[in-house]
Amino acid sequence: MAKKVIDRIEELISYYDLSYNGFDKKVGLSNGYIGRQIKNNANLGSHILEKIYATFDEVSGDWLLGADVPILKKELYKVYKNPHISEEPAEKYKVLSNFEKGVLDCLQKEPFREYIKTIILEEEGQKETENSQS
């Protein structure tokens, strides 16, 4: 079951180790606003969500809205068993937005995979050259 947005806001505050007032200040909300909303288990308006999403742009919007995905956008793309290149995405990342699905489809196509392999091999070769020169 998807969590309520207010629950996710509380998790977000905890994730960044902020106080409620610190969160209010960072997002540009009135002092005490988010604490009252959490205490009352209240819903947030779209304008508040937009402010939060703009402030924490590294946070997945799908996560913020309750989807069972990682909190950070960059974690959505770590879907391979092997961090360099692998064959199949992990099962738990099935709940993705259409944009994220499109990106993952692109990442799984062979030309892109070969390009990434080339970059990784070049980087490893540069590190070996630097190490041998030391």
C-alpha positions as CSV (number, residue, x, y, z in Angstrom):
1,M,0.0,0.0,0.0
2,A,1.3,3.4,-0.9
3,K,2.1,5.8,1.9
4,K,0.5,9.1,2.3
5,V,2.5,12.1,1.1
6,I,2.6,13.5,4.7
7,D,4.3,10.3,5.8
8,R,6.8,10.7,3.0
9,I,7.5,14.3,4.1
10,E,8.2,13.0,7.6
11,E,10.6,10.4,6.2
12,L,12.3,13.1,4.0
13,I,12.8,15.3,7.1
14,S,14.4,12.4,8.9
15,Y,16.5,11.4,5.9
16,Y,18.1,14.9,5.8
17,D,18.3,15.1,9.6
18,L,16.3,18.3,9.7
19,S,14.0,19.6,12.4
20,Y,10.4,20.6,11.3
21,N,11.3,24.3,11.6
22,G,14.6,23.7,9.7
23,F,12.5,22.0,6.9
24,D,10.0,24.9,6.9
25,K,12.8,27.4,6.5
26,K,14.6,25.4,3.8
27,V,11.5,25.0,1.7
28,G,10.2,28.5,2.4
29,L,7.1,27.6,4.5
30,S,5.8,29.5,7.4
31,N,7.4,28.6,10.8
32,G,5.6,25.5,12.3
33,Y,3.7,24.7,9.2
34,I,5.0,21.2,8.5
35,G,4.9,20.2,12.1
36,R,1.2,21.1,12.3
37,Q,0.5,19.1,9.1
38,I,2.3,16.1,10.4
39,K,0.6,16.3,13.8
40,N,-2.8,16.5,12.1
41,N,-1.9,13.8,9.4
42,A,-3.1,16.4,6.9
43,N,-2.9,16.6,3.2
44,L,-0.6,19.1,1.4
45,G,-1.6,21.3,-1.5
46,S,0.1,21.0,-4.8
47,H,1.8,24.4,-4.4
48,I,3.5,23.0,-1.2
49,L,4.5,19.8,-3.0
50,E,6.0,21.9,-5.8
51,K,8.1,23.9,-3.3
52,I,9.3,20.7,-1.6
53,Y,10.1,19.0,-4.9
54,A,12.0,22.1,-6.2
55,T,14.0,22.3,-2.9
56,F,14.9,18.6,-2.9
57,D,15.3,18.1,-6.6
58,E,17.4,14.9,-6.1
59,V,14.4,13.2,-4.5
60,S,12.2,11.1,-6.7
61,G,8.8,12.6,-7.3
62,D,7.3,9.1,-7.5
63,W,8.7,8.3,-4.1
64,L,7.4,11.6,-2.7
65,L,3.9,10.7,-3.9
66,G,4.0,7.3,-2.3
67,A,5.4,4.9,-4.9
68,D,7.6,2.0,-3.6
69,V,10.8,3.2,-5.2
70,P,14.1,4.5,-3.7
71,I,14.0,8.0,-2.2
72,L,16.8,9.4,-4.5
73,K,16.4,9.7,-8.3
74,K,19.9,8.4,-8.8
75,E,19.0,5.2,-7.0
76,L,16.3,4.5,-9.6
77,Y,18.9,3.9,-12.2
78,K,20.9,1.4,-10.2
79,V,18.8,-1.4,-11.5
80,Y,21.5,-3.6,-12.7
81,K,22.8,-6.6,-10.7
82,N,26.3,-5.6,-11.9
83,P,26.9,-1.8,-11.4
84,H,28.8,-1.6,-14.7
85,I,26.7,-3.7,-17.1
86,S,24.2,-6.4,-16.6
87,E,21.3,-8.1,-18.3
88,E,18.1,-7.6,-16.3
89,P,16.6,-4.8,-14.1
90,A,15.9,-5.7,-10.5
91,E,12.3,-6.7,-9.8
92,K,11.6,-4.0,-7.1
93,Y,11.9,-1.2,-9.6
94,K,8.8,-2.0,-11.6
95,V,6.9,1.1,-10.4
96,L,8.5,3.8,-12.5
97,S,7.1,6.8,-14.3
98,N,6.9,6.7,-18.1
99,F,9.9,8.9,-18.4
100,E,12.0,6.7,-16.1
101,K,10.9,3.6,-18.0
102,G,12.0,5.3,-21.2
103,V,15.4,6.1,-19.8
104,L,15.8,2.6,-18.6
105,D,14.8,1.2,-22.0
106,C,17.4,3.5,-23.6
107,L,20.1,2.3,-21.1
108,Q,19.4,-1.3,-21.9
109,K,19.9,-1.0,-25.6
110,E,23.1,-2.6,-26.9
111,P,24.7,0.6,-28.5
112,F,24.4,2.5,-25.3
113,R,25.7,-0.5,-23.3
114,E,28.7,-0.8,-25.6
115,Y,29.4,2.9,-25.2
116,I,29.3,2.7,-21.4
117,K,31.7,-0.3,-21.5
118,T,34.1,1.7,-23.7
119,I,34.0,4.6,-21.2
120,I,34.6,2.3,-18.3
121,L,37.5,0.6,-20.0
122,E,39.1,3.9,-21.0
123,E,38.8,5.2,-17.4
124,E,40.4,2.0,-16.0
125,G,43.2,2.3,-18.6
126,Q,43.8,5.9,-17.6
127,K,44.0,4.9,-13.9
128,E,46.5,2.2,-14.7
129,T,48.6,4.6,-16.7
130,E,48.6,7.1,-13.8
131,N,49.5,4.4,-11.4
132,S,52.4,3.1,-13.5
133,Q,53.8,6.7,-13.8
134,S,53.8,7.2,-10.0
